[in-house]
Amino acid sequence: MKRDLSIETKGLRRLFKGIPGKGDVIALDQVDLEVYDDEIFGLLGPNGAGKTTLIKILCTLLLPTQGEALIKGLDVVKQAPQIRRLINLVSGGETPGYGILSVKENLWFFSQLYGLSRDFAKDRIAKLVDQLELQDYLNTRMSKLSTGYKQRLNLARGFVNDPAVLFLDEPTLGLDVLSARRLRTLVQDWIKSGGKTVLLTTHYMAEADQLCDRVGIINRGKRSSSCLRTSLPCRTF
């Protein structure tokens, strides 16, 4: 039976012009990718390989130079507003909100950016706070949180709208072992709810092995000729 695609790119190319000391840089070079519904797809590669550039294009934060990118059949260039309602992004080391706002205030603020109803937002926030053990920090300003708890807040923000497609860009970067395990458990439980898709970038092979249904390797913005040797089904692109 044919599976529905959540993410698809065709001949995707991104050129950055006039980078100081480098000139023109091709960050993505004719990338083709297919990620299905109910799948955790791992995107592996060295620093500077093009992983974050690809995610930014798929999240409508960066325009492609050439090619096509679709989320749930919607074009990232022509239908960006519709796509933004369906997705969310969590990046490792990213500031998860506004420093002067508390954990509770930040989560409420982002829930309202997604237009969530009052009751749904309250229930969703309460569930995430419980799952990520943020109860004791609800009234703590974000700027006062430790690195680990900032990333927990970042995760809660990423899940707050219950997205159809979730992008995780090195989400466990700098996290302690227990926090990283909690994140992986949350992702695994969430994908089981059905109709969800995760695109994960990571440098941790054990994390990819534990979480991903399939993995792909990217290097210098294009397909790699080698395949990662793990227990996972692997495709290069």
C-alpha positions as CSV (number, residue, x, y, z in Angstrom):
1,M,0.0,0.0,0.0
2,K,1.3,3.4,-1.0
3,R,2.1,5.7,2.0
4,D,1.3,9.3,2.1
5,L,4.2,11.8,2.0
6,S,4.6,14.4,4.7
7,I,7.7,16.0,3.4
8,E,9.0,16.0,-0.2
9,T,11.8,17.9,-2.0
10,K,12.7,17.7,-5.7
11,G,15.9,19.1,-7.0
12,L,16.2,21.5,-4.0
13,R,19.1,23.9,-4.3
14,R,20.2,26.8,-2.1
15,L,22.9,29.3,-3.0
16,F,24.3,31.9,-0.6
17,K,26.0,34.6,-2.6
18,G,29.0,36.7,-1.6
19,I,29.9,35.1,1.7
20,P,32.9,37.0,3.1
21,G,36.1,35.0,2.5
22,K,34.2,32.3,0.7
23,G,32.4,33.8,-2.2
24,D,29.3,32.0,-3.4
25,V,28.4,28.9,-1.3
26,I,26.1,26.1,-2.5
27,A,24.5,24.9,0.8
28,L,22.1,22.5,-0.9
29,D,22.7,20.9,-4.3
30,Q,19.8,19.1,-6.0
31,V,18.5,17.4,-2.9
32,D,15.6,14.9,-3.3
33,L,13.9,13.7,-0.2
34,E,10.7,11.8,0.8
35,V,9.5,11.4,4.4
36,Y,6.3,9.6,5.1
37,D,3.4,10.0,7.6
38,D,4.0,8.2,10.9
39,E,7.8,8.2,10.4
40,I,10.8,9.5,12.3
41,F,13.4,10.3,9.6
42,G,17.0,11.0,10.7
43,L,19.1,13.4,8.7
44,L,22.8,12.8,9.4
45,G,25.9,14.6,8.3
46,P,28.9,16.7,9.4
47,N,28.7,20.3,10.5
48,G,28.1,22.5,7.4
49,A,26.6,19.7,5.4
50,G,23.4,21.6,4.8
51,K,21.1,20.0,7.4
52,T,20.0,23.2,9.1
53,T,19.6,25.0,5.7
54,L,17.3,22.2,4.6
55,I,15.2,22.4,7.7
56,K,14.9,26.2,7.5
57,I,13.6,25.9,3.9
58,L,11.1,23.3,5.0
59,C,10.0,25.5,7.9
60,T,9.4,28.4,5.5
61,L,12.2,30.4,7.2
62,L,14.4,30.5,4.1
63,L,13.5,30.5,0.4
64,P,15.1,27.9,-1.9
65,T,17.1,29.1,-4.9
66,Q,15.8,26.3,-7.1
67,G,13.6,23.2,-6.9
68,E,10.5,22.4,-4.9
69,A,9.7,21.6,-1.3
70,L,6.3,20.4,-0.1
71,I,4.9,19.8,3.4
72,K,1.7,17.8,3.4
73,G,1.4,18.6,-0.3
74,L,1.7,22.4,0.4
75,D,4.4,24.4,-1.4
76,V,6.8,26.1,1.1
77,V,7.1,29.2,-1.2
78,K,3.5,29.6,-2.3
79,Q,1.6,28.3,0.7
80,A,3.8,29.2,3.7
81,P,1.0,30.6,6.0
82,Q,-0.9,27.3,5.7
83,I,2.2,25.3,6.4
84,R,3.1,27.2,9.5
85,R,-0.1,26.1,11.2
86,L,0.9,22.5,10.7
87,I,4.5,22.5,11.8
88,N,6.9,23.3,14.7
89,L,10.6,23.5,15.1
90,V,12.9,22.7,18.1
91,S,16.6,23.5,17.8
92,G,19.3,22.6,20.3
93,G,20.8,25.5,22.2
94,E,18.0,27.9,20.9
95,T,16.5,30.5,23.3
96,P,13.1,29.1,23.9
97,G,11.2,32.3,24.5
98,Y,11.3,35.7,26.1
99,G,13.6,36.1,29.1
100,I,11.4,38.3,31.2
101,L,8.4,36.0,30.9
102,S,7.9,33.0,33.1
103,V,7.7,29.4,31.8
104,K,3.9,29.6,32.0
105,E,3.7,32.9,30.3
106,N,6.0,31.8,27.5
107,L,3.9,28.7,26.8
108,W,0.7,30.6,26.8
109,F,2.1,33.2,24.5
110,F,3.2,30.7,21.9
111,S,-0.1,28.8,22.2
112,Q,-1.9,32.0,21.3
113,L,0.4,32.6,18.3
114,Y,-1.0,29.3,16.9
115,G,-4.5,30.4,17.6
116,L,-5.3,27.6,20.1
117,S,-8.5,27.9,22.0
118,R,-8.3,28.7,25.7
119,D,-9.4,25.3,26.9
120,F,-7.2,23.3,24.5
121,A,-4.2,25.5,25.2
122,K,-4.6,25.1,29.0
123,D,-4.9,21.3,28.7
124,R,-2.0,21.0,26.3
125,I,0.3,23.2,28.5
126,A,-0.7,21.2,31.6
127,K,0.1,17.9,29.9
128,L,3.5,19.1,28.6
129,V,4.5,20.6,31.9
130,D,3.8,17.3,33.6
131,Q,5.6,15.2,30.9
132,L,8.7,17.5,31.1
133,E,8.6,17.9,34.8
134,L,8.4,21.7,34.7
135,Q,5.9,22.1,37.6
136,D,8.3,23.7,40.0
137,Y,9.4,26.3,37.4
138,L,6.1,27.5,36.1
139,N,6.5,30.9,37.6
140,T,10.3,31.2,37.0
141,R,11.5,33.6,34.4
142,M,13.0,31.9,31.4
143,S,16.3,33.8,31.8
144,K,16.7,32.2,35.2
145,L,16.4,28.6,34.0
146,S,19.4,26.3,33.7
147,T,20.5,25.1,30.2
148,G,18.7,21.8,30.7
149,Y,15.4,23.4,31.7
150,K,15.6,26.0,29.0
151,Q,15.7,23.1,26.5
152,R,12.7,21.4,28.3
153,L,10.8,24.7,27.8
154,N,12.0,24.7,24.2
155,L,10.5,21.2,23.7
156,A,7.2,22.1,25.4
157,R,7.0,25.1,23.0
158,G,7.6,22.8,20.0
159,F,4.9,20.4,21.0
160,V,2.4,23.0,22.2
161,N,0.3,23.2,19.0
162,D,0.5,19.4,18.5
163,P,2.0,19.8,15.1
164,A,1.5,17.4,12.2
165,V,5.2,17.7,11.3
166,L,7.9,18.4,13.9
167,F,11.4,19.4,13.0
168,L,14.1,18.6,15.6
169,D,17.4,20.2,14.8
170,E,20.0,18.6,17.2
171,P,17.4,18.8,20.0
172,T,19.6,17.1,22.7
173,L,22.6,19.3,22.1
174,G,24.2,20.1,25.5
175,L,21.5,18.2,27.5
176,D,22.4,15.8,30.3
177,V,21.6,12.1,29.9
178,L,18.3,12.1,31.8
179,S,17.0,15.2,29.9
180,A,18.0,13.7,26.6
181,R,16.3,10.4,27.5
182,R,13.1,12.3,28.5
183,L,13.1,14.0,25.1
184,R,13.4,10.8,23.2
185,T,10.7,9.2,25.2
186,L,8.4,12.1,24.6
187,V,9.0,11.9,20.8
188,Q,8.4,8.2,20.7
189,D,5.1,8.5,22.6
190,W,4.0,11.4,20.5
191,I,4.6,9.7,17.2
192,K,2.4,6.8,18.3
193,S,-0.6,9.1,18.4
194,G,-0.8,8.7,14.6
195,G,-0.7,11.1,11.7
196,K,2.6,12.6,12.9
197,T,6.0,13.0,11.2
198,V,9.4,13.9,12.7
199,L,12.5,15.1,10.8
200,L,15.5,14.8,13.2
201,T,19.0,16.0,12.7
202,T,21.6,14.7,15.1
203,H,25.3,13.9,15.5
204,Y,24.5,11.2,18.1
205,M,24.5,7.8,16.3
206,A,22.9,6.0,19.3
207,E,20.1,8.6,19.3
208,A,19.4,8.0,15.6
209,D,19.5,4.3,16.1
210,Q,17.0,4.5,18.9
211,L,14.5,6.9,17.4
212,C,14.6,6.7,13.6
213,D,12.7,4.5,11.2
214,R,15.0,5.5,8.3
215,V,18.1,7.7,8.0
216,G,19.6,9.7,5.2
217,I,23.1,11.1,4.9
218,I,23.9,14.6,3.5
219,N,27.4,15.9,2.9
220,R,28.4,19.2,1.3
221,G,24.8,19.9,0.4
222,K,24.3,16.8,-1.7
223,R,23.9,13.0,-1.6
224,S,26.6,10.9,0.0
225,S,27.9,7.9,-1.8
226,S,28.3,6.0,1.5
227,C,25.6,4.6,3.8
228,L,25.7,4.8,7.6
229,R,26.2,1.3,9.0
230,T,23.6,0.9,11.7
231,S,20.6,-1.5,12.3
232,L,18.4,1.1,10.6
233,P,17.2,1.1,7.0
234,C,19.3,3.7,5.4
235,R,18.9,5.8,2.2
236,T,21.2,8.4,0.8
237,F,20.0,11.5,-1.0
